[in-house]
Amino acid sequence: VVAGRVVGAVISAAPEGRRLLLGVGVAPAQRGRGLGGELLRRHVRPAAEVVEPWEAAMTVAERDPIEPLGRPTRAAIARRLLESTGFRIERAAGPVGAADPASLIARRD
């Protein structure tokens, strides 16, 4: 929070014994300073005490509606953030992978 405004957030959900990382967002003026990585590390750390698998999907639908970056840039940022917090990145399989060959799935046990 800067000057009373939320400038970064991480959100996840926990359906059926697993945790889904739904989003990591940082306001455009705050990007490039490590805030997204720090927020993600703090978000997944408490869950490390509880054994539950994490999953995140990166597809063509992932975008920033405020100041969008190109897909390759978004994918590179997401990959760096996720790998730095212990996620393994792999190509999406099944219907998602067939519809979007560039889509990725990140998993953390």
RODO-2510 file (C-alpha; in nm, 4 decimals, decimal comma):
residues 109
     n   res          X          Y          Z
     1     v     0,0000     0,0000     0,0000
     2     v     0,1380     0,3405    -0,0995
     3     a    -0,0400     0,6614     0,0032
     4     g    -0,3514     0,4645     0,0936
     5     r    -0,3685     0,2795    -0,2393
     6     v    -0,3121    -0,0894    -0,3005
     7     v    -0,0198    -0,1195    -0,5432
     8     g     0,0393    -0,4942    -0,5267
     9     a    -0,1554    -0,8077    -0,4477
    10     v    -0,1424    -1,1859    -0,4686
    11     i    -0,4551    -1,3983    -0,4605
    12     s    -0,5051    -1,7722    -0,4347
    13     a    -0,7844    -2,0174    -0,3616
    14     a    -0,7797    -2,3574    -0,1918
    15     p    -1,0319    -2,5926    -0,3513
    16     e    -1,0175    -2,9613    -0,2567
    17     g    -0,6787    -2,9864    -0,0837
    18     r    -0,4740    -2,7887    -0,3323
    19     r    -0,3966    -2,4203    -0,3745
    20     l    -0,4489    -2,2351    -0,7001
    21     l    -0,2472    -1,9209    -0,7577
    22     l    -0,5005    -1,6948    -0,9272
    23     g    -0,3026    -1,3788    -0,9770
    24     v    -0,0082    -1,1568    -0,8953
    25     g    -0,0512    -0,7898    -0,9729
    26     v     0,1598    -0,4788    -0,9297
    27     a     0,0596    -0,1239    -1,0250
    28     p     0,2495     0,0021    -1,3309
    29     a     0,4352     0,2731    -1,1365
    30     q     0,5634     0,0144    -0,8858
    31     r     0,6856    -0,2481    -1,1337
    32     g     1,0479    -0,3495    -1,1751
    33     r     1,1330    -0,3091    -0,8075
    34     g     1,0866    -0,6668    -0,6895
    35     l     0,7465    -0,6084    -0,5281
    36     g     0,5721    -0,8909    -0,7161
    37     g     0,8413    -1,1408    -0,6178
    38     e     0,8373    -1,0356    -0,2545
    39     l     0,4586    -1,0532    -0,2356
    40     l     0,4590    -1,3983    -0,3937
    41     r     0,7320    -1,5263    -0,1582
    42     r     0,5372    -1,4020     0,1441
    43     h     0,2156    -1,5509     0,0084
    44     v     0,3504    -1,9013    -0,0515
    45     r     0,5739    -1,9129     0,2588
    46     p     0,2939    -1,9664     0,5164
    47     a     0,1522    -2,2416     0,3007
    48     a     0,4921    -2,4162     0,2989
    49     e     0,4169    -2,5239     0,6549
    50     v     0,1073    -2,7049     0,5273
    51     v     0,1680    -2,9776     0,2723
    52     e    -0,0553    -2,8935    -0,0200
    53     p     0,0298    -2,8731    -0,3872
    54     w     0,0150    -2,5373    -0,5644
    55     e    -0,0778    -2,4789    -0,9265
    56     a    -0,0847    -2,1757    -1,1553
    57     a    -0,1797    -2,1486    -1,5219
    58     m    -0,0391    -1,8995    -1,7708
    59     t    -0,2490    -1,8790    -2,0850
    60     v    -0,3338    -1,6351    -2,3614
    61     a    -0,6041    -1,4976    -2,1297
    62     e    -0,3457    -1,3697    -1,8782
    63     r    -0,3171    -0,9976    -1,9331
    64     d    -0,3022    -0,6645    -1,7593
    65     p    -0,6036    -0,4513    -1,8486
    66     i    -0,4381    -0,1290    -1,7267
    67     e    -0,0984    -0,1245    -1,9007
    68     p    -0,0681    -0,4506    -2,0926
    69     l     0,2695    -0,5943    -2,1844
    70     g     0,3263    -0,8281    -2,4772
    71     r     0,2673    -1,1966    -2,4177
    72     p     0,6362    -1,2986    -2,4357
    73     t     0,7234    -1,0326    -2,1767
    74     r     0,4366    -1,1401    -1,9486
    75     a     0,5374    -1,5052    -1,9808
    76     a     0,9026    -1,4272    -1,9002
    77     i     0,8042    -1,2263    -1,5913
    78     a     0,5629    -1,4968    -1,4728
    79     r     0,8252    -1,7675    -1,5265
    80     r     1,0871    -1,5728    -1,3259
    81     l     0,8460    -1,5021    -1,0395
    82     l     0,7186    -1,8578    -1,0187
    83     e     1,0556    -2,0299    -1,0520
    84     s     1,2030    -1,8012    -0,7861
    85     t     0,9440    -1,9299    -0,5403
    86     g     0,9887    -2,2990    -0,6129
    87     f     0,7374    -2,3629    -0,8910
    88     r     0,8227    -2,6020    -1,1750
    89     i     0,7092    -2,4798    -1,5166
    90     e     0,5803    -2,7146    -1,7867
    91     r     0,3738    -2,6893    -2,1024
    92     a     0,0020    -2,7191    -2,0458
    93     a    -0,1493    -3,0473    -2,1597
    94     g    -0,5024    -3,1520    -2,2481
    95     p    -0,7619    -2,9117    -2,3854
    96     v    -0,5818    -2,5992    -2,2575
    97     g    -0,2550    -2,6992    -2,4244
    98     a    -0,4363    -2,7902    -2,7455
    99     a    -0,6210    -2,4563    -2,7583
   100     d    -0,3166    -2,2519    -2,6581
   101     p     0,0167    -2,4241    -2,7373
   102     a     0,2113    -2,1485    -2,5583
   103     s     0,0211    -2,1979    -2,2314
   104     l     0,2155    -2,3115    -1,9272
   105     i     0,1314    -2,4770    -1,5962
   106     a     0,3374    -2,4095    -1,2846
   107     r     0,3366    -2,6576    -0,9965
   108     r     0,4860    -2,6469    -0,6492
   109     d     0,4677    -2,9370    -0,4070
***
